[in-house]
Amino acid sequence: MARRAAIGIQDFGKIIKNNCFYVDKTLFIKEWWDSMDDVTLITRPRRFGKTLTMSMLEQFFSVNYAQERAVFETLQIWQHAKYRSLQGTYPVIFLSFSRVKGNHYRHTRMILNQIFTELYERNRYLLHGDLLSATEKNYFMQICDTMEEHTAEAAIHRLSEFMYRYYGKKPLILLDEYDTPLQEAYLGGYWEEMAAFIRGIFNASFKDNPYMERAVLTGITRVSKESVFSDLNHLKMITTTSKKYETAFGFTEKEVLAALEEFGLSDQKQEVKCWYDGFRFGNHDSIYNPWSILNFLDEKELKAFWVNTSSNSMVGQLIHDGGMEMKLVMEDLLMGREFRTQMDEEIVFKQLNKKKSAVWSLLLASGYLKALEVKQNDRGKQEYVLALTNREVRLMFDEMVMDWFSNKNLDYNDFSEALLNGNKQFMNDYLNEIAQETFSSFDTGYKPSAFKQPENFYHGFTLGLIAGLRDLYHITSNRESGYGRYDVVMEPRDPTAHDGIILEFKVRDPKRNLPYRKP
């Protein structure tokens, strides 16, 4: 009988005890412990098992779970005697920044203060007896929702010291979703303040902390070292292109095929692959989205699960505001093409509005793009070949494009219908109205002489509008066509039902009211 595909459970022990569906990833414990890295930062897309992995680490190592050995006895890690002896032997500090979301700095810092307060409340046993001096007990009692910044910055460091003295063993520090407050700060316009505060916390917790045994941080993005990890030279960065832990997050094809067989869904393996495969971590190029697989096993229906789990507003805003060139790259990606670019996986949030490569770095880290190839070019720069991850992601971007080019009065489906019916007047009126509301001079070109720039942009814009017709047409874009060749051709999948359509884009010469021509 198939196990139950429980959705949204983040507690490792609860999953195992209730015999819920679980793909055994416990060998990550061995791989991480054997690495001997002091501080490890692992970035993976959202809903890829980061929180569950951190819960697994806590329940394996923490002295608070020393009596829970049975949770691991049927799992792969228990086959190794060395690691059986480690279970339940370390103090652990485990906290998550997942809920640190505020519209302004004071609100967000208050939430962080609450998290530290809750952490101290769970460890009030340290106040008993004379382990702590009067001064230290006074500091302990200062940890509250309204504490000063300098008190909060030292909170993890000081707790590490107190726990070390109590247990005689340095604690492990586990911090989940470390970058959530930083992303919120970027969107809310208080980046500098938040980055300074987080930098103070991290320096005290992970750099100048002699009471820490080891630490693991997880998040979506690799935030620039200068922003929050200054002078943290012993930090081991694991990104989506790193070879370490490449199968520890997400499901491999072998694991998915076994799951489909368990749930009696093996006949849908090809469609499941098209929808949810395509993620690449390190050299492993066939990683499935675990959130979508779990939901498919539960609902037994192929649809977009992952892309709707949280807001894509930042991604949409960055692409929308990125100008003509970025939109044209998105056109290529939506058409199934690859995109080659130089970039650094380290994300400098202050550059997101200025540096196009920073946006591609964010999309890669977030799982919307996959790296087909990474190599060093002749100038020593990292060069990436990128593509959209899978059908689920492509659907998200299709819908995003439709949202950009629509308003309450105009529906993109109306444009497609007018195109199919040959209603050129409506198409012209639609384009004029949407252009006035949506396009910027940056998108369409500052100078009339820049004839190719606005032509390319309207080309990409129209492709976005007709993307929803892919079920009826093979759509081929020929953006670099030049004279005498089409820009877009729409070949009907059923020639008996629809006519073929050829689209050509030209810039009008305002002096002669004619299409612009090079002299």
PEFEN-V941717 format. One record per residue. N is the residue number from 1. RES is the residue in one small letter. PHI is phi as a letter, one per 30 degrees, with the letter a starting at -180 (NA if undefined). BURIAL is 1 if it has 16 or more other ideal C-beta (glycine too) atoms within 10 Angstrom, else 0. D_CENTER is the distance of its C-alpha to the mean C-alpha in Angstrom with 2 decimals. Layout:
n->N res->RES phi->PHI burial->BURIAL d_center->D_CENTER
n->N res->RES phi->PHI burial->BURIAL d_center->D_CENTER
This chain:
n->1 res->m phi->NA burial->0 d_center->34.27
n->2 res->a phi->d burial->0 d_center->30.50
n->3 res->r phi->d burial->0 d_center->28.56
n->4 res->r phi->d burial->0 d_center->26.93
n->5 res->a phi->d burial->1 d_center->23.27
n->6 res->a phi->d burial->0 d_center->22.49
n->7 res->i phi->c burial->0 d_center->19.37
n->8 res->g phi->i burial->0 d_center->17.48
n->9 res->i phi->d burial->0 d_center->19.65
n->10 res->q phi->c burial->0 d_center->18.04
n->11 res->d phi->d burial->0 d_center->21.46
n->12 res->f phi->e burial->1 d_center->22.17
n->13 res->g phi->d burial->1 d_center->25.91
n->14 res->k phi->d burial->0 d_center->25.94
n->15 res->i phi->d burial->1 d_center->24.32
n->16 res->i phi->d burial->1 d_center->26.86
n->17 res->k phi->d burial->0 d_center->29.85
n->18 res->n phi->c burial->0 d_center->29.40
n->19 res->n phi->h burial->0 d_center->28.99
n->20 res->c phi->d burial->0 d_center->25.73
n->21 res->f phi->d burial->1 d_center->23.91
n->22 res->y phi->b burial->1 d_center->22.23
n->23 res->v phi->c burial->1 d_center->21.38
n->24 res->d phi->d burial->0 d_center->22.94
n->25 res->k phi->c burial->1 d_center->20.58
n->26 res->t phi->d burial->1 d_center->23.11
n->27 res->l phi->d burial->1 d_center->23.97
n->28 res->f phi->e burial->1 d_center->20.91
n->29 res->i phi->e burial->1 d_center->23.30
n->30 res->k phi->d burial->1 d_center->25.86
n->31 res->e phi->d burial->0 d_center->23.66
n->32 res->w phi->d burial->1 d_center->22.24
n->33 res->w phi->d burial->1 d_center->25.71
n->34 res->d phi->d burial->0 d_center->27.44
n->35 res->s phi->d burial->0 d_center->25.24
n->36 res->m phi->i burial->0 d_center->26.98
n->37 res->d phi->d burial->1 d_center->24.16
n->38 res->d phi->d burial->1 d_center->24.73
n->39 res->v phi->b burial->1 d_center->21.26
n->40 res->t phi->c burial->1 d_center->18.17
n->41 res->l phi->c burial->1 d_center->14.63
n->42 res->i phi->c burial->1 d_center->12.11
n->43 res->t phi->c burial->1 d_center->8.43
n->44 res->r phi->b burial->1 d_center->6.51
n->45 res->p phi->e burial->1 d_center->3.61
n->46 res->r phi->d burial->1 d_center->5.09
n->47 res->r phi->i burial->1 d_center->8.66
n->48 res->f phi->c burial->1 d_center->9.29
n->49 res->g phi->i burial->1 d_center->12.26
n->50 res->k phi->d burial->1 d_center->11.58
n->51 res->t phi->d burial->1 d_center->13.85
n->52 res->l phi->d burial->1 d_center->16.32
n->53 res->t phi->d burial->1 d_center->16.64
n->54 res->m phi->d burial->1 d_center->17.42
n->55 res->s phi->d burial->1 d_center->19.90
n->56 res->m phi->d burial->1 d_center->21.39
n->57 res->l phi->d burial->1 d_center->21.95
n->58 res->e phi->d burial->1 d_center->23.56
n->59 res->q phi->d burial->1 d_center->25.82
n->60 res->f phi->d burial->1 d_center->26.83
n->61 res->f phi->c burial->1 d_center->27.83
n->62 res->s phi->d burial->1 d_center->28.77
n->63 res->v phi->d burial->0 d_center->32.50
n->64 res->n phi->d burial->0 d_center->31.82
n->65 res->y phi->c burial->1 d_center->31.10
n->66 res->a phi->d burial->0 d_center->34.00
n->67 res->q phi->c burial->0 d_center->35.70
n->68 res->e phi->c burial->1 d_center->32.76
n->69 res->r phi->e burial->0 d_center->33.35
n->70 res->a phi->d burial->0 d_center->33.83
n->71 res->v phi->e burial->1 d_center->30.11
n->72 res->f phi->c burial->1 d_center->29.61
n->73 res->e phi->d burial->0 d_center->32.96
n->74 res->t phi->c burial->0 d_center->31.92
n->75 res->l phi->c burial->1 d_center->28.76
n->76 res->q phi->d burial->0 d_center->28.58
n->77 res->i phi->d burial->1 d_center->28.44
n->78 res->w phi->d burial->1 d_center->31.85
n->79 res->q phi->d burial->0 d_center->33.53
n->80 res->h phi->c burial->0 d_center->33.47
n->81 res->a phi->e burial->0 d_center->36.21
n->82 res->k phi->e burial->0 d_center->34.90
n->83 res->y phi->d burial->1 d_center->31.79
n->84 res->r phi->e burial->0 d_center->33.83
n->85 res->s phi->d burial->0 d_center->35.67
n->86 res->l phi->d burial->0 d_center->32.56
n->87 res->q phi->d burial->1 d_center->31.49
n->88 res->g phi->i burial->1 d_center->32.05
n->89 res->t phi->c burial->0 d_center->33.41
n->90 res->y phi->b burial->1 d_center->31.13
n->91 res->p phi->d burial->1 d_center->30.49
n->92 res->v phi->b burial->1 d_center->26.78
n->93 res->i phi->c burial->1 d_center->25.05
n->94 res->f phi->b burial->1 d_center->21.92
n->95 res->l phi->b burial->1 d_center->20.01
n->96 res->s phi->b burial->1 d_center->16.69
n->97 res->f phi->c burial->1 d_center->15.42
n->98 res->s phi->d burial->1 d_center->13.44
n->99 res->r phi->c burial->0 d_center->16.18
n->100 res->v phi->d burial->1 d_center->16.66
n->101 res->k phi->b burial->0 d_center->16.36
n->102 res->g phi->b burial->1 d_center->19.35
n->103 res->n phi->d burial->0 d_center->20.76
n->104 res->h phi->b burial->0 d_center->22.68
n->105 res->y phi->d burial->1 d_center->23.04
n->106 res->r phi->d burial->0 d_center->25.86
n->107 res->h phi->d burial->0 d_center->24.16
n->108 res->t phi->d burial->1 d_center->20.98
n->109 res->r phi->d burial->1 d_center->23.23
n->110 res->m phi->d burial->0 d_center->25.30
n->111 res->i phi->d burial->1 d_center->22.46
n->112 res->l phi->d burial->1 d_center->21.85
n->113 res->n phi->e burial->1 d_center->25.62
n->114 res->q phi->d burial->0 d_center->25.67
n->115 res->i phi->d burial->1 d_center->23.24
n->116 res->f phi->d burial->1 d_center->25.55
n->117 res->t phi->d burial->1 d_center->28.55
n->118 res->e phi->d burial->0 d_center->27.45
n->119 res->l phi->d burial->1 d_center->26.88
n->120 res->y phi->d burial->1 d_center->30.42
n->121 res->e phi->d burial->0 d_center->31.87
n->122 res->r phi->d burial->0 d_center->30.81
n->123 res->n phi->b burial->0 d_center->32.74
n->124 res->r phi->d burial->0 d_center->35.88
n->125 res->y phi->e burial->0 d_center->38.02
n->126 res->l phi->d burial->1 d_center->37.86
n->127 res->l phi->d burial->0 d_center->40.20
n->128 res->h phi->d burial->0 d_center->42.94
n->129 res->g phi->i burial->0 d_center->45.82
n->130 res->d phi->c burial->0 d_center->46.16
n->131 res->l phi->e burial->0 d_center->43.06
n->132 res->l phi->c burial->1 d_center->41.91
n->133 res->s phi->d burial->0 d_center->44.29
n->134 res->a phi->d burial->0 d_center->45.09
n->135 res->t phi->d burial->0 d_center->42.97
n->136 res->e phi->d burial->1 d_center->39.96
n->137 res->k phi->d burial->0 d_center->40.50
n->138 res->n phi->d burial->0 d_center->40.65
n->139 res->y phi->d burial->1 d_center->37.27
n->140 res->f phi->e burial->1 d_center->35.87
n->141 res->m phi->d burial->0 d_center->37.26
n->142 res->q phi->d burial->0 d_center->35.74
n->143 res->i phi->d burial->1 d_center->32.21
n->144 res->c phi->a burial->0 d_center->31.73
n->145 res->d phi->d burial->0 d_center->29.75
n->146 res->t phi->c burial->0 d_center->31.74
n->147 res->m phi->d burial->1 d_center->31.92
n->148 res->e phi->d burial->0 d_center->31.92
n->149 res->e phi->e burial->0 d_center->29.06
n->150 res->h phi->d burial->0 d_center->30.96
n->151 res->t phi->d burial->1 d_center->31.51
n->152 res->a phi->d burial->1 d_center->27.85
n->153 res->e phi->d burial->1 d_center->26.84
n->154 res->a phi->c burial->1 d_center->29.27
n->155 res->a phi->e burial->1 d_center->28.47
n->156 res->i phi->d burial->1 d_center->26.54
n->157 res->h phi->e burial->1 d_center->28.96
n->158 res->r phi->d burial->1 d_center->32.01
n->159 res->l phi->d burial->1 d_center->30.91
n->160 res->s phi->e burial->1 d_center->30.37
n->161 res->e phi->d burial->1 d_center->33.94
n->162 res->f phi->d burial->1 d_center->35.37
n->163 res->m phi->d burial->1 d_center->33.83
n->164 res->y phi->d burial->1 d_center->35.02
n->165 res->r phi->d burial->0 d_center->38.50
n->166 res->y phi->d burial->1 d_center->38.48
n->167 res->y phi->c burial->0 d_center->37.29
n->168 res->g phi->i burial->0 d_center->38.53
n->169 res->k phi->b burial->0 d_center->35.21
n->170 res->k phi->d burial->1 d_center->32.22
n->171 res->p phi->d burial->1 d_center->29.16
n->172 res->l phi->d burial->1 d_center->25.71
n->173 res->i phi->c burial->1 d_center->22.98
n->174 res->l phi->c burial->1 d_center->19.67
n->175 res->l phi->b burial->1 d_center->17.08
n->176 res->d phi->c burial->1 d_center->13.98
n->177 res->e phi->h burial->1 d_center->11.05
n->178 res->y phi->d burial->1 d_center->12.96
n->179 res->d phi->c burial->1 d_center->10.86
n->180 res->t phi->e burial->1 d_center->10.97
n->181 res->p phi->d burial->1 d_center->14.44
n->182 res->l phi->d burial->1 d_center->13.64
n->183 res->q phi->d burial->1 d_center->11.16
n->184 res->e phi->d burial->1 d_center->13.88
n->185 res->a phi->d burial->1 d_center->16.50
n->186 res->y phi->d burial->1 d_center->15.31
n->187 res->l phi->d burial->1 d_center->15.37
n->188 res->g phi->d burial->1 d_center->18.59
n->189 res->g phi->i burial->0 d_center->20.38
n->190 res->y phi->b burial->1 d_center->21.20
n->191 res->w phi->e burial->1 d_center->19.09
n->192 res->e phi->e burial->0 d_center->22.17
n->193 res->e phi->d burial->1 d_center->23.44
n->194 res->m phi->d burial->1 d_center->20.31
n->195 res->a phi->d burial->1 d_center->19.53
n->196 res->a phi->d burial->0 d_center->23.19
n->197 res->f phi->d burial->1 d_center->23.15
n->198 res->i phi->d burial->1 d_center->20.13
n->199 res->r phi->d burial->1 d_center->21.74
n->200 res->g phi->d burial->1 d_center->24.94
n->201 res->i phi->d burial->1 d_center->23.46
n->202 res->f phi->d burial->1 d_center->21.78
n->203 res->n phi->d burial->1 d_center->24.92
n->204 res->a phi->d burial->1 d_center->27.13
n->205 res->s phi->d burial->1 d_center->25.07
n->206 res->f phi->c burial->1 d_center->24.07
n->207 res->k phi->c burial->1 d_center->26.32
n->208 res->d phi->c burial->0 d_center->29.69
n->209 res->n phi->b burial->1 d_center->29.72
n->210 res->p phi->d burial->0 d_center->32.47
n->211 res->y phi->c burial->1 d_center->32.01
n->212 res->m phi->c burial->1 d_center->28.62
n->213 res->e phi->d burial->1 d_center->28.75
n->214 res->r phi->a burial->1 d_center->25.15
n->215 res->a phi->b burial->1 d_center->21.68
n->216 res->v phi->b burial->1 d_center->18.15
n->217 res->l phi->c burial->1 d_center->15.13
n->218 res->t phi->b burial->1 d_center->11.62
n->219 res->g phi->a burial->1 d_center->8.39
n->220 res->i phi->d burial->1 d_center->4.85
n->221 res->t phi->c burial->1 d_center->6.93
n->222 res->r phi->c burial->1 d_center->10.45
n->223 res->v phi->d burial->1 d_center->12.48
n->224 res->s phi->e burial->1 d_center->15.81
n->225 res->k phi->e burial->0 d_center->18.55
n->226 res->e phi->d burial->0 d_center->20.96
n->227 res->s phi->d burial->1 d_center->19.02
n->228 res->v phi->b burial->1 d_center->18.90
n->229 res->f phi->c burial->1 d_center->20.01
n->230 res->s phi->e burial->0 d_center->23.30
n->231 res->d phi->i burial->0 d_center->25.85
n->232 res->l phi->d burial->1 d_center->23.74
n->233 res->n phi->d burial->0 d_center->25.04
n->234 res->h phi->c burial->0 d_center->24.59
n->235 res->l phi->d burial->1 d_center->20.77
n->236 res->k phi->c burial->1 d_center->19.37
n->237 res->m phi->c burial->1 d_center->15.95
n->238 res->i phi->c burial->1 d_center->14.10
n->239 res->t phi->c burial->1 d_center->11.24
n->240 res->t phi->d burial->1 d_center->10.24
n->241 res->t phi->c burial->1 d_center->13.65
n->242 res->s phi->d burial->1 d_center->15.66
n->243 res->k phi->d burial->0 d_center->18.30
n->244 res->k phi->d burial->1 d_center->18.41
n->245 res->y phi->h burial->1 d_center->17.09
n->246 res->e phi->d burial->1 d_center->15.94
n->247 res->t phi->c burial->1 d_center->16.93
n->248 res->a phi->d burial->1 d_center->16.39
n->249 res->f phi->b burial->1 d_center->13.03
n->250 res->g phi->i burial->1 d_center->12.99
n->251 res->f phi->c burial->1 d_center->16.39
n->252 res->t phi->d burial->1 d_center->18.64
n->253 res->e phi->d burial->1 d_center->20.90
n->254 res->k phi->d burial->0 d_center->23.83
n->255 res->e phi->d burial->1 d_center->22.24
n->256 res->v phi->d burial->1 d_center->21.36
n->257 res->l phi->d burial->1 d_center->24.89
n->258 res->a phi->d burial->0 d_center->26.41
n->259 res->a phi->d burial->1 d_center->24.58
n->260 res->l phi->d burial->1 d_center->25.74
n->261 res->e phi->d burial->0 d_center->29.21
n->262 res->e phi->d burial->0 d_center->29.28
n->263 res->f phi->c burial->1 d_center->28.49
n->264 res->g phi->i burial->0 d_center->30.82
n->265 res->l phi->b burial->1 d_center->28.29
n->266 res->s phi->d burial->0 d_center->28.87
n->267 res->d phi->d burial->0 d_center->30.24
n->268 res->q phi->c burial->0 d_center->26.84
n->269 res->k phi->d burial->0 d_center->25.11
n->270 res->q phi->d burial->0 d_center->25.01
n->271 res->e phi->d burial->0 d_center->23.45
n->272 res->v phi->d burial->1 d_center->20.87
n->273 res->k phi->d burial->1 d_center->20.03
n->274 res->c phi->d burial->0 d_center->19.71
n->275 res->w phi->d burial->1 d_center->17.44
n->276 res->y phi->b burial->1 d_center->15.07
n->277 res->d phi->d burial->1 d_center->15.64
n->278 res->g phi->j burial->1 d_center->14.45
n->279 res->f phi->d burial->1 d_center->11.63
n->280 res->r phi->b burial->1 d_center->13.16
n->281 res->f phi->b burial->1 d_center->13.09
n->282 res->g phi->i burial->1 d_center->16.05
n->283 res->n phi->c burial->0 d_center->18.96
n->284 res->h phi->c burial->0 d_center->18.06
n->285 res->d phi->c burial->0 d_center->17.35
n->286 res->s phi->b burial->0 d_center->17.46
n->287 res->i phi->c burial->1 d_center->14.74
n->288 res->y phi->c burial->1 d_center->14.43
n->289 res->n phi->d burial->1 d_center->11.85
n->290 res->p phi->d burial->1 d_center->13.62
n->291 res->w phi->d burial->1 d_center->13.02
n->292 res->s phi->d burial->1 d_center->14.48
n->293 res->i phi->d burial->1 d_center->17.19
n->294 res->l phi->e burial->1 d_center->18.26
n->295 res->n phi->d burial->1 d_center->18.60
n->296 res->f phi->d burial->1 d_center->20.48
n->297 res->l phi->d burial->1 d_center->22.76
n->298 res->d phi->d burial->0 d_center->23.46
n->299 res->e phi->c burial->0 d_center->24.07
n->300 res->k phi->h burial->0 d_center->25.13
n->301 res->e phi->b burial->0 d_center->23.91
n->302 res->l phi->d burial->1 d_center->21.63
n->303 res->k phi->a burial->0 d_center->19.33
n->304 res->a phi->d burial->1 d_center->15.82
n->305 res->f phi->c burial->1 d_center->14.53
n->306 res->w phi->d burial->1 d_center->10.76
n->307 res->v phi->d burial->1 d_center->10.21
n->308 res->n phi->c burial->0 d_center->12.58
n->309 res->t phi->d burial->0 d_center->11.33
n->310 res->s phi->a burial->0 d_center->10.22
n->311 res->s phi->d burial->0 d_center->10.92
n->312 res->n phi->c burial->1 d_center->9.64
n->313 res->s phi->d burial->0 d_center->12.39
n->314 res->m phi->d burial->1 d_center->11.04
n->315 res->v phi->d burial->1 d_center->9.80
n->316 res->g phi->d burial->1 d_center->13.14
n->317 res->q phi->d burial->0 d_center->15.14
n->318 res->l phi->d burial->1 d_center->14.26
n->319 res->i phi->d burial->1 d_center->15.17
n->320 res->h phi->d burial->1 d_center->18.12
n->321 res->d phi->d burial->0 d_center->19.44
n->322 res->g phi->d burial->1 d_center->18.94
n->323 res->g phi->i burial->1 d_center->22.34
n->324 res->m phi->d burial->1 d_center->24.05
n->325 res->e phi->d burial->0 d_center->22.75
n->326 res->m phi->d burial->1 d_center->19.07
n->327 res->k phi->d burial->1 d_center->20.12
n->328 res->l phi->d burial->1 d_center->22.26
n->329 res->v phi->d burial->1 d_center->19.54
n->330 res->m phi->d burial->1 d_center->17.61
n->331 res->e phi->e burial->1 d_center->20.97
n->332 res->d phi->d burial->1 d_center->21.20
n->333 res->l phi->d burial->1 d_center->17.81
n->334 res->l phi->d burial->1 d_center->18.79
n->335 res->m phi->d burial->1 d_center->22.09
n->336 res->g phi->i burial->0 d_center->20.62
n->337 res->r phi->d burial->0 d_center->21.28
n->338 res->e phi->c burial->0 d_center->19.69
n->339 res->f phi->b burial->1 d_center->18.98
n->340 res->r phi->c burial->0 d_center->20.14
n->341 res->t phi->a burial->0 d_center->19.19
n->342 res->q phi->c burial->0 d_center->19.58
n->343 res->m phi->a burial->1 d_center->16.84
n->344 res->d phi->c burial->1 d_center->15.85
n->345 res->e phi->d burial->1 d_center->12.52
n->346 res->e phi->d burial->1 d_center->13.53
n->347 res->i phi->c burial->1 d_center->12.25
n->348 res->v phi->c burial->1 d_center->15.21
n->349 res->f phi->e burial->1 d_center->14.33
n->350 res->k phi->d burial->0 d_center->17.98
n->351 res->q phi->c burial->0 d_center->17.74
n->352 res->l phi->d burial->1 d_center->15.06
n->353 res->n phi->d burial->0 d_center->18.00
n->354 res->k phi->c burial->0 d_center->20.24
n->355 res->k phi->c burial->0 d_center->18.71
n->356 res->k phi->d burial->1 d_center->17.26
n->357 res->s phi->d burial->0 d_center->15.90
n->358 res->a phi->d burial->1 d_center->13.67
n->359 res->v phi->d burial->1 d_center->11.97
n->360 res->w phi->d burial->1 d_center->11.66
n->361 res->s phi->d burial->1 d_center->10.24
n->362 res->l phi->d burial->1 d_center->7.39
n->363 res->l phi->d burial->1 d_center->7.02
n->364 res->l phi->d burial->1 d_center->7.54
n->365 res->a phi->d burial->1 d_center->5.23
n->366 res->s phi->d burial->1 d_center->2.17
n->367 res->g phi->j burial->1 d_center->5.14
n->368 res->y phi->d burial->1 d_center->7.32
n->369 res->l phi->c burial->1 d_center->9.68
n->370 res->k phi->b burial->1 d_center->11.41
n->371 res->a phi->c burial->1 d_center->13.91
n->372 res->l phi->d burial->0 d_center->17.29
n->373 res->e phi->a burial->0 d_center->19.15
n->374 res->v phi->b burial->1 d_center->18.94
n->375 res->k phi->a burial->0 d_center->22.29
n->376 res->q phi->c burial->0 d_center->24.26
n->377 res->n phi->d burial->0 d_center->26.44
n->378 res->d phi->d burial->0 d_center->30.04
n->379 res->r phi->c burial->0 d_center->29.18
n->380 res->g phi->i burial->0 d_center->27.03
n->381 res->k phi->c burial->0 d_center->23.72
n->382 res->q phi->d burial->0 d_center->20.61
n->383 res->e phi->c burial->0 d_center->20.37
n->384 res->y phi->c burial->1 d_center->17.59
n->385 res->v phi->c burial->0 d_center->18.20
n->386 res->l phi->c burial->1 d_center->15.19
n->387 res->a phi->a burial->1 d_center->15.12
n->388 res->l phi->d burial->1 d_center->13.29
n->389 res->t phi->d burial->1 d_center->12.06
n->390 res->n phi->a burial->1 d_center->14.46
n->391 res->r phi->d burial->1 d_center->16.53
n->392 res->e phi->d burial->1 d_center->14.19
n->393 res->v phi->d burial->1 d_center->11.75
n->394 res->r phi->d burial->1 d_center->15.01
n->395 res->l phi->d burial->1 d_center->16.37
n->396 res->m phi->d burial->1 d_center->13.67
n->397 res->f phi->d burial->1 d_center->14.49
n->398 res->d phi->e burial->0 d_center->18.12
n->399 res->e phi->d burial->1 d_center->18.12
n->400 res->m phi->d burial->1 d_center->16.44
n->401 res->v phi->d burial->1 d_center->19.22
n->402 res->m phi->d burial->1 d_center->21.77
n->403 res->d phi->d burial->0 d_center->20.79
n->404 res->w phi->d burial->0 d_center->21.24
n->405 res->f phi->c burial->1 d_center->24.61
n->406 res->s phi->b burial->1 d_center->26.16
n->407 res->n phi->b burial->0 d_center->27.93
n->408 res->k phi->d burial->0 d_center->30.04
n->409 res->n phi->c burial->0 d_center->33.01
n->410 res->l phi->b burial->0 d_center->31.59
n->411 res->d phi->c burial->0 d_center->29.78
n->412 res->y phi->d burial->1 d_center->28.30
n->413 res->n phi->d burial->0 d_center->30.11
n->414 res->d phi->d burial->1 d_center->33.32
n->415 res->f phi->d burial->1 d_center->32.71
n->416 res->s phi->d burial->1 d_center->32.17
n->417 res->e phi->d burial->0 d_center->35.29
n->418 res->a phi->d burial->1 d_center->37.27
n->419 res->l phi->d burial->1 d_center->36.32
n->420 res->l phi->d burial->1 d_center->37.47
n->421 res->n phi->c burial->0 d_center->40.66
n->422 res->g phi->i burial->0 d_center->41.40
n->423 res->n phi->d burial->0 d_center->41.41
n->424 res->k phi->d burial->0 d_center->41.05
n->425 res->q phi->d burial->0 d_center->42.17
n->426 res->f phi->d burial->0 d_center->39.37
n->427 res->m phi->e burial->1 d_center->36.78
n->428 res->n phi->d burial->0 d_center->38.28
n->429 res->d phi->d burial->0 d_center->38.34
n->430 res->y phi->d burial->1 d_center->34.74
n->431 res->l phi->d burial->1 d_center->33.53
n->432 res->n phi->d burial->0 d_center->35.71
n->433 res->e phi->d burial->0 d_center->34.49
n->434 res->i phi->d burial->1 d_center->30.78
n->435 res->a phi->d burial->0 d_center->31.24
n->436 res->q phi->d burial->0 d_center->32.95
n->437 res->e phi->d burial->0 d_center->30.18
n->438 res->t phi->c burial->0 d_center->27.06
n->439 res->f phi->d burial->1 d_center->27.89
n->440 res->s phi->c burial->0 d_center->28.33
n->441 res->s phi->d burial->0 d_center->30.77
n->442 res->f phi->d burial->0 d_center->27.98
n->443 res->d phi->d burial->1 d_center->26.79
n->444 res->t phi->c burial->1 d_center->30.30
n->445 res->g phi->j burial->1 d_center->32.06
n->446 res->y phi->d burial->0 d_center->34.18
n->447 res->k phi->b burial->0 d_center->37.37
n->448 res->p phi->e burial->0 d_center->39.21
n->449 res->s phi->d burial->0 d_center->39.93
n->450 res->a phi->d burial->0 d_center->36.27
n->451 res->f phi->d burial->1 d_center->36.94
n->452 res->k phi->d burial->0 d_center->34.16
n->453 res->q phi->d burial->1 d_center->31.26
n->454 res->p phi->d burial->1 d_center->31.84
n->455 res->e phi->d burial->1 d_center->32.87
n->456 res->n phi->d burial->1 d_center->29.58
n->457 res->f phi->d burial->1 d_center->27.63
n->458 res->y phi->d burial->1 d_center->29.71
n->459 res->h phi->e burial->1 d_center->29.28
n->460 res->g phi->d burial->1 d_center->25.48
n->461 res->f phi->d burial->1 d_center->25.84
n->462 res->t phi->d burial->1 d_center->28.27
n->463 res->l phi->e burial->1 d_center->26.17
n->464 res->g phi->d burial->1 d_center->23.51
n->465 res->l phi->d burial->1 d_center->26.33
n->466 res->i phi->c burial->1 d_center->27.66
n->467 res->a phi->e burial->1 d_center->24.46
n->468 res->g phi->d burial->1 d_center->25.48
n->469 res->l phi->c burial->1 d_center->28.68
n->470 res->r phi->d burial->0 d_center->27.23
n->471 res->d phi->d burial->0 d_center->28.82
n->472 res->l phi->c burial->1 d_center->32.17
n->473 res->y phi->b burial->1 d_center->31.92
n->474 res->h phi->d burial->0 d_center->30.83
n->475 res->i phi->c burial->1 d_center->29.45
n->476 res->t phi->c burial->0 d_center->29.96
n->477 res->s phi->c burial->1 d_center->29.07
n->478 res->n phi->b burial->0 d_center->31.37
n->479 res->r phi->d burial->1 d_center->30.25
n->480 res->e phi->c burial->0 d_center->32.36
n->481 res->s phi->d burial->0 d_center->35.36
n->482 res->g phi->i burial->0 d_center->38.01
n->483 res->y phi->d burial->0 d_center->41.34
n->484 res->g phi->i burial->0 d_center->42.66
n->485 res->r phi->b burial->0 d_center->39.49
n->486 res->y phi->d burial->0 d_center->37.21
n->487 res->d phi->c burial->1 d_center->33.84
n->488 res->v phi->b burial->1 d_center->32.51
n->489 res->v phi->b burial->1 d_center->34.32
n->490 res->m phi->c burial->1 d_center->33.75
n->491 res->e phi->c burial->0 d_center->35.54
n->492 res->p phi->d burial->0 d_center->36.25
n->493 res->r phi->d burial->0 d_center->35.29
n->494 res->d phi->b burial->0 d_center->38.57
n->495 res->p phi->d burial->0 d_center->41.12
n->496 res->t phi->d burial->0 d_center->43.58
n->497 res->a phi->c burial->0 d_center->41.38
n->498 res->h phi->b burial->0 d_center->39.87
n->499 res->d phi->d burial->0 d_center->40.99
n->500 res->g phi->d burial->0 d_center->39.13
n->501 res->i phi->b burial->1 d_center->37.78
n->502 res->i phi->c burial->0 d_center->37.58
n->503 res->l phi->c burial->1 d_center->35.97
n->504 res->e phi->b burial->0 d_center->36.98
n->505 res->f phi->c burial->1 d_center->35.73
n->506 res->k phi->b burial->0 d_center->38.17
n->507 res->v phi->c burial->1 d_center->38.38
n->508 res->r phi->d burial->0 d_center->41.54
n->509 res->d phi->d burial->0 d_center->44.04
n->510 res->p phi->d burial->0 d_center->44.99
n->511 res->k phi->d burial->0 d_center->48.45
n->512 res->r phi->c burial->0 d_center->49.58
n->513 res->n phi->h burial->0 d_center->47.29
n->514 res->l phi->b burial->0 d_center->46.50
n->515 res->p phi->e burial->0 d_center->43.46
n->516 res->y phi->d burial->1 d_center->42.79
n->517 res->r phi->b burial->0 d_center->44.25
n->518 res->k phi->d burial->0 d_center->44.20
n->519 res->p phi->d burial->0 d_center->47.70
